[in-house]
Structure formats: structure tokens, C-alpha cells
């Protein structure tokens, strides 16, 4: 009797469309082919086959990374976005500040007393 492994967590299973690839992978590979192959044919004559192939690979690499790379279930663009938020957009030093409600009440009472003093002096 043949045994088939079934994953316990079915939320991580992605539906495959063609060639055992997901829709995202097919779109990214298609975009890579649309960018890389014409560039290879345009650069093959002036630069040579080896250099044109290297340029084609470098142009196609970001699309392959977008299609295949996942970290903790997140695609590459979300990982890069999170890294940019942490490294660039948010402050590096975040001091801990408490909000003392009792001190705020005391400050407010002092302000009211000052207002009353100013009002009585007039």
C-alpha cells in the first residue's frame, strides 16, 4: 500500500497552477523572461555572449528572488519593507517614558492656582 505524506498545517499549503508552480512564481518568472531574454539578444552582438548572459542573469535575479524567497511565511517585499522601517524610518533610540497620572494632576492643580492668583491680582 502506498503512503502519501499529508502536512498537518494546511494553511501553509499553496495551490499550484502549472509546472508545480504557484501563480506568484509563474508571474515573476514570466516578468523575468520578458526583461532578461530581450536584453540578452540586444547585448549579445555588441558585448559578446558571456557578458550578455551575465547581464541577463543580473536583470532576472530580482524577479527570481521575489518569486522564491520567503522568510517566516512573508514574501521578499514584506521582509525588505520591515527591514527598511526598522533601519531607516523609525528612531533607533526609544527611551522609556512613563506617564504618571498623579504628577499630571498635581501640575494641573498648580496651573489652576496660578490662574486664580493672576485673576485675583487684576
C-alpha positions in Angstrom: 0.0 0.0 0.0 1.4 3.4 -0.9 1.6 6.1 1.7 1.2 9.8 0.9 2.5 12.4 3.3 -0.1 15.0 4.3 1.0 18.2 6.1 -0.6 18.8 9.4 -1.0 22.6 8.9 -3.0 23.0 5.6 -2.8 26.8 5.8 0.8 26.7 4.6 -0.1 24.6 1.5 -0.2 26.8 -1.6 -2.2 25.9 -4.7 -0.1 25.1 -7.7 -1.3 26.1 -11.2 1.2 24.8 -13.8 4.5 23.0 -13.7 4.1 22.7 -9.9 4.5 26.5 -9.6 2.2 29.0 -7.8 0.6 31.9 -9.6 3.1 34.3 -8.0 6.0 32.2 -9.2 4.6 32.0 -12.7 4.1 35.8 -12.9 7.6 36.6 -11.6 9.3 34.1 -13.9 7.3 35.4 -16.8 8.3 39.0 -15.9 11.9 37.9 -15.6 11.8 36.3 -19.1 10.2 39.4 -20.5 13.0 41.5 -19.2 16.0 39.2 -19.5 15.6 37.5 -22.8 15.3 40.6 -25.0 18.2 42.2 -23.1 20.3 39.2 -23.9 19.5 39.4 -27.6 20.2 43.1 -27.7 23.5 42.8 -25.9 24.8 39.6 -27.5 26.3 41.2 -30.6 28.0 44.3 -29.1 29.2 42.7 -25.8 29.5 39.1 -26.6 27.6 36.0 -25.4 29.2 35.7 -22.0 28.7 39.3 -20.9 25.2 39.3 -22.3 24.3 36.2 -20.4 25.8 37.7 -17.1 23.7 40.9 -17.6 20.6 38.8 -18.3 21.2 36.8 -15.1 21.7 40.0 -13.1 18.5 41.5 -14.5 16.5 38.4 -13.9 17.8 37.8 -10.3 15.4 40.2 -8.5 12.4 38.6 -10.2 13.6 35.1 -9.1 14.1 36.4 -5.5 10.6 37.9 -5.5 9.2 34.6 -6.7 11.0 32.1 -4.5 12.3 33.8 -1.3 10.1 33.6 1.8 11.1 34.2 5.4 8.7 33.2 8.2 5.9 33.0 5.6 6.4 36.5 4.3 7.5 37.3 0.7 10.6 39.3 0.0 9.0 42.7 -0.4 7.4 42.5 3.1 10.8 41.4 4.6 12.6 44.3 2.9 9.8 46.7 3.9 10.2 45.6 7.5 13.9 46.0 7.4 13.7 49.5 5.9 11.1 50.5 8.6 13.4 49.4 11.4 16.7 50.7 10.0 15.6 54.0 8.3 12.1 55.2 9.2 11.9 54.6 12.9 14.2 56.1 15.5 17.0 54.0 16.8 16.8 55.2 20.4 13.4 54.8 22.0 13.7 55.9 25.7 11.2 54.5 28.1 8.9 57.3 29.5 6.2 56.7 32.0 3.0 58.8 32.0 2.4 59.5 35.7 -1.2 60.4 36.1 -0.7 61.7 39.7 2.0 64.1 38.5 -0.2 65.4 35.8 -3.0 66.1 38.3 -0.5 68.0 40.5 0.7 70.0 37.5 -2.9 70.8 36.6 -3.7 71.9 40.2 -0.6 74.2 40.2 -1.7 75.7 36.9 -5.2 76.4 38.3 -3.7 78.0 41.4 -1.5 80.2 39.2 -4.5 81.2 37.1 -6.5 82.1 40.2 -3.6 84.2 41.5 -3.4 86.1 38.3 -7.1 86.6 38.2 -7.1 87.9 41.8 -4.2 90.4 41.1 -6.2 92.2 38.4 
